Amino acid sequence: MIPYTLSLWPKRPLVWTDNGRVNISVVFTWHLPEIRRYCAALAEKAIVGGPAIKMMPDYLSDVAEIGGELPGVLQRHNALATRTTVGCPNHCSFCGVPEIEGDFRELEDWPDLPIVCDNNLLAASRKHFDRVIDRLKRHKGIDFNQGLDARLLDRRHAYALSGLVGVFRLAWDSPAQEAPVLRAVALLTGAGIPLSRLRCYVLVGYHDTPEESHYRMNTLVRAGILPNPQRYVPLNSLTGSYAGPGWTNRELRRLCRYYARESLYAIRRGSFRIPFEEFV
């Protein structure tokens, strides 16, 4: 069983050598300045790729060779990760997936691995979704790592998912999405998935207030679900410490640290062991 897989992902860009050439995969744009310094010190230009490079291809173009997507690079980031679709049809204003991956499309085949990194699996056809579920049944530790779109989840999805053993993640990206998120929770639990297997990403610091973010986190905790705060960073930011209107860096760091610490929860009672006001 994979209880919580975020720890399996590296926190830094990946660097490896292939056929004598240095290869680098960069996920987040705020890592680009350090990679620029690293590339500038190399005797031969490295090959760089990854989501951050696709977002800002000119940033390293004078010190590195901009490469395409290398086969198996996802498994270099996490040996248990796979994806069965590419892209997302939603075009959310805070998300770079459509720009990075292009139009949403289903893959004919994919590595048979248990951590599913589709950006929007539920946007796929029923035929594709059923194929994915059938192939996942052999695994005993599934993780829908990128989240399931609560707005698209229906009863048939929920009962199909209930035949798997794993972690099921939703996403609550704005205060306006409360109804579909809670509806998705009801569908999943109604299909027999325990609350202990549910997680929910919560986007904070993007067109919301601290009060609204606390409300979303506390609503999930009261429902018995562990939230996972995701701090908003602009798509071309070279720093990971952006704070939007109504927020401060300190406030965002404190909120994310508090709600991300599972040890603080007394989840069966839908409450916290330590109130936020007492958290340092």
Order of alpha helices (4+ residues) and beta strands (2+ residues): beta-beta-alpha-beta-alpha-beta-alpha-beta-beta-alpha-beta-beta-alpha-beta-alpha-beta-alpha-beta-alpha-beta-alpha-beta-beta
